[in-house]
Amino acid sequence: MDPTLKEPAEKSNSKMIGWIYVFIGTLIIIATVIFAVLVLTGKVNVPKVLDVKAPSIPIPQATETIDTSQLPTQVAQFLKPSASKEPPSVKLLSDEAFSKLLNLGVFYLLVMFVTSSGAKIASIGTQLVRTIKVSN
């Protein structure tokens, strides 16, 4: 190739834009990974997107009645059916822990989306930077 020949300006502009895309894509990936590591190590709180109450599991009650006249009063009061119509229930997780778990899941999906977007931008940049050689 003759050294006096130069690349067309159009090719050098596309290469420069390609390098900018590679830089921006890589920067997005690095920033997202750093933020995810800070969240997972507990140095930064998970962004609060959802505030949901934890589900509760109802505790089934016996259908038979028990003769409580022979039992001590404290035990009889404990076994006495409650006046409320709702059966007692138990929560496996607190509301705060359940919300934090859901927010961590949403954060993970967001991190994956932003990271893949950065990878796509960098991929477009590499396609602009590389030269295509055609050989016969």
Secondary structure in CASP SS format (residue, H / E / C, confidence):
PFRMAT SS
TARGET T0000
AUTHOR 0000-0000-0000
METHOD secondary structure of the structure
MODEL  1
M C 1.00
D C 1.00
P C 1.00
T C 1.00
L C 1.00
K C 1.00
E C 1.00
P C 1.00
A H 1.00
E H 1.00
K H 1.00
S H 1.00
N H 1.00
S H 1.00
K H 1.00
M H 1.00
I H 1.00
G H 1.00
W H 1.00
I H 1.00
Y H 1.00
V H 1.00
F H 1.00
I H 1.00
G H 1.00
T H 1.00
L H 1.00
I H 1.00
I H 1.00
I H 1.00
A H 1.00
T H 1.00
V H 1.00
I H 1.00
F H 1.00
A H 1.00
V H 1.00
L H 1.00
V H 1.00
L H 1.00
T C 1.00
G C 1.00
K C 1.00
V C 1.00
N C 1.00
V C 1.00
P C 1.00
K C 1.00
V C 1.00
L C 1.00
D C 1.00
V C 1.00
K C 1.00
A C 1.00
P C 1.00
S E 1.00
I E 1.00
P E 1.00
I C 1.00
P C 1.00
Q C 1.00
A C 1.00
T C 1.00
E C 1.00
T C 1.00
I C 1.00
D C 1.00
T C 1.00
S C 1.00
Q C 1.00
L C 1.00
P C 1.00
T H 1.00
Q H 1.00
V H 1.00
A H 1.00
Q H 1.00
F H 1.00
L H 1.00
K C 1.00
P C 1.00
S C 1.00
A C 1.00
S C 1.00
K C 1.00
E C 1.00
P C 1.00
P C 1.00
S E 1.00
V E 1.00
K E 1.00
L C 1.00
L C 1.00
S C 1.00
D H 1.00
E H 1.00
A H 1.00
F H 1.00
S H 1.00
K H 1.00
L H 1.00
L H 1.00
N H 1.00
L H 1.00
G H 1.00
V H 1.00
F H 1.00
Y H 1.00
L H 1.00
L H 1.00
V H 1.00
M H 1.00
F H 1.00
V H 1.00
T H 1.00
S H 1.00
S H 1.00
G H 1.00
A H 1.00
K H 1.00
I H 1.00
A H 1.00
S H 1.00
I H 1.00
G H 1.00
T H 1.00
Q H 1.00
L H 1.00
V H 1.00
R C 1.00
T C 1.00
I C 1.00
K C 1.00
V C 1.00
S C 1.00
N C 1.00
END
